[in-house]
Amino acid sequence: MKLKFNHVDFYYGDKAPNLFEALNDIDCEIKEKSFTCIVGHTGCGKSTFIQQLNGLLIPTKGSVFAGDFVVSSNKKERTKKLRPLRQKVGIVFQFSEYQLFENSVEEDVAFGPTNFGVKKEDALKLAHENLLKVGIDESFFKKSPFELSGGERRRVAIAGIMAMQPEVIVLDEPTVGLDPRGVKEMMTLFKELHDNGTTIIVVTHDMNLVYGYATDVIVMDHGKIVYQGTPNELFDKSVDEYSLETPLMTHLIQELKQKGYKFDLQQIKSLDDIVDVIAKQKGGAKNE
Amino acid sequence: MKIIEVNHLSYKYNETDVAINDVSFSIDAGKYVAIIGHNGSGKSTFAKLLMGLLEPNENSIKEFGITLDKKSVHELRNRMGIVFQNPDNQFVGATVRDDLAFGLENRCIKREDMDAIINEYAEKVNMVEFLDKEPENLSGGQKQRVAIAGVLSMNPEIVIFDEATAMLDPKGKREIRETILKMKRENPNMTILSITHDIEEAYQADEVIAFNDGKVVFQGKPEEVLKDEKQLQDIGLDIPFVVSLRNKLEARGIKVDGKTVEEVVEQL
């Protein structure tokens, strides 16, 4: 599903002087089947942006096109029933571990599909499949969500969105507060979903994750999109311009370039690739 | 001098949930110690035990040479401060000034002395211009700095940071890391325990203690203990970036010993 913003403004509050402009002339496209990261400082409009993607917030001006759905400020143009859109574009909010409410883990995950008309027994089957995918095994299925740790609950919340079989999954800071192993497991899960054809959109502050996983990146600042492109271009040229953190890998590459090493950024996927370049070019070779 | 001595400490939340399992070690005064370990490894339980927020087994913890028990807990707690993870859960005042005054009132500081103390500590964490601001107008990093000022104004000898940067954005994280290093410079005798997932922060500490499944797996200088990638991964942690780089270079026959990316590149 292609997602397109057409000159979208969004204001919180309904009258002056309480108006707050959260999005200002957003005009962009998120490619189908991309792994897009959205970055920017706290308060830049990232969370408002993602809520436009499935019509949870309606633009004050402009339109959002999500596949055949139109979420427009103009009522006449707007798709009448937006509910089916919410099955196709699933959003996992920040601190989703506090958003579970059913009596058992399996019922919580089955809630979404049931709500969209899947029969109870099929919904439970979907719940079980997706719980296993996020690493929650059978022994947890009948437990109350409150018996689980925060990290486990967050994975249940993600399974709840996956069980609706959306074409696009949007996640707002899904790795905050997780330990390094938890971060890696979480990102590997999203990568697998992406490899299987789901469009993944992740809001994050962690530039090392953007470097390691994203195919596309959008930088927001004061409600505007100030950059859209590949992570390589962003980190190679304009990280300082948007005062983002430099990923550790980029920092190393920049230092090595100053020392005379040459890199084809397309070929660099891991620290091992950088070490390969060093081993090949070290000494006389790099001057050739 | 040993400021914290832990001797056969165990703690369980219930019969099946053993959080700390018979650990013994000590921490020297004036050190900046990073405590690492994956979620559920026992490190936050350990912090709560040190503060006397959970009750340890008998004679298992000594602080400042005094055994922590029901009688001594208040006296010992007065000599320590803790900064928690969630910036919104530890702001009690209506403004930054009120928040700092709250702690001082509890210590029965005279009203006429308060203003000077509040200013002094707000200065230390760069929050003077925010003294009359309300918490909703502060960023997470700013709220955490107020929490740090509140703790410092009590003149603690031990300060514990319990994942104090985990919920902050990169700017907030940097502010807090810098504030901790500044604290350390200004108070060389203060002992700082930082419970953290940030292996790059741990690499900057004087000493690292790693928890796994309620046990201490290792304790030592970061350079000495944070170098085995497989061991760290096995307990759910990362290796510092520069150490990983050095290891991979060494495997290719290139020996370097820099402690920062810049130093390593300089040697290539």
Interface residues (C-beta under 8 A of the other chain):
Chain A: H41 T42 S149 G150 G151 V176 G177 L178 D179 P180 R181 G182 H205 D206 M207 L244 E245 L248 H251 L252 E255 L256 Q258 K259 Y261 L271 D272 I274 V275 I278 A279 K282
Chain B: G37 H38 N39 G40 Q85 S139 G140 E163 A166 M167 D169 P170 K171 G172 H197 I199 Q233 G236 L237 D238 F241 S244 L245 K248 L249 R252 G253 I254 V261 E262 V265 E266 L268
